[in-house]
């Protein structure tokens, strides 16, 4: 089965609204990364997390290693937030990351 | 600072050809990864180097895929011979023990 499950798989948001993406892990993860892949295919780093939370502008992410999940909250969604969001689980000492299948987000005006 | 640089950005190959993709990691990074991305399979790890040593060669991809890291600032991924099912985006990434950074990828089309 999927070691990193992302939900939802796709999402359409009205501009200005809020939403949350989720990642559940069935592997032991000590670090999490969130990426946004834009329509041209470039993977941009959003967050690198050890257990805890981080905030950057309209984005906020949390990682709970005991409950094996991570969330990415988007506040006041903008058109440029559209793309595919990936989470990836890592383990300190073994730096390979296992990726989820992604959440395709479309922000509409 | 330069990020991860991949060349070429696009490659078209005929079935049976040998192609070599190139990657320059972020200067000073000691981990280097090659991933393949397709719509069906998503992101799949092909190879993983730590301090130029091959740590993982991606199991199912051993057959026709060979990644090498001749020095700490350059890696290649050779596919030999190419098959149409190899059509995908090939992504190189690097890290220094923590956060991973990706290149823009090479889009390979095998006809």
Contacts between the chains, C-beta under 8 A, distances in Angstrom:
chain1	res1	chain2	res2	distance
A	31	B	98	7.3
A	33	B	99	6.6
A	33	B	100	6.2
A	35	B	102	7.5
A	40	B	104	7.9
A	41	B	89	6.1
A	41	B	104	6.9
A	41	B	105	5.6
A	41	B	107	7.6
A	42	B	102	7.5
A	42	B	104	5.2
A	42	B	105	7.6
A	43	B	91	7.0
A	43	B	102	4.1
A	45	B	99	6.5
A	45	B	100	7.9
A	45	B	101	6.4
A	48	B	98	6.3
A	48	B	99	4.0
A	86	B	43	7.1
A	88	B	100	7.4
A	90	B	100	7.8
A	95	B	31	5.2
A	95	B	48	7.8
A	95	B	50	7.4
A	95	B	95	6.2
A	95	B	97	6.6
A	95	B	100	7.7
A	96	B	33	7.3
A	96	B	45	6.1
A	96	B	48	5.4
A	96	B	55	7.9
A	96	B	56	6.6
A	97	B	33	7.9
A	97	B	100	6.0
A	99	B	42	6.3
A	99	B	43	4.2
A	100	B	42	7.9
A	101	B	42	5.0
A	102	B	42	6.8
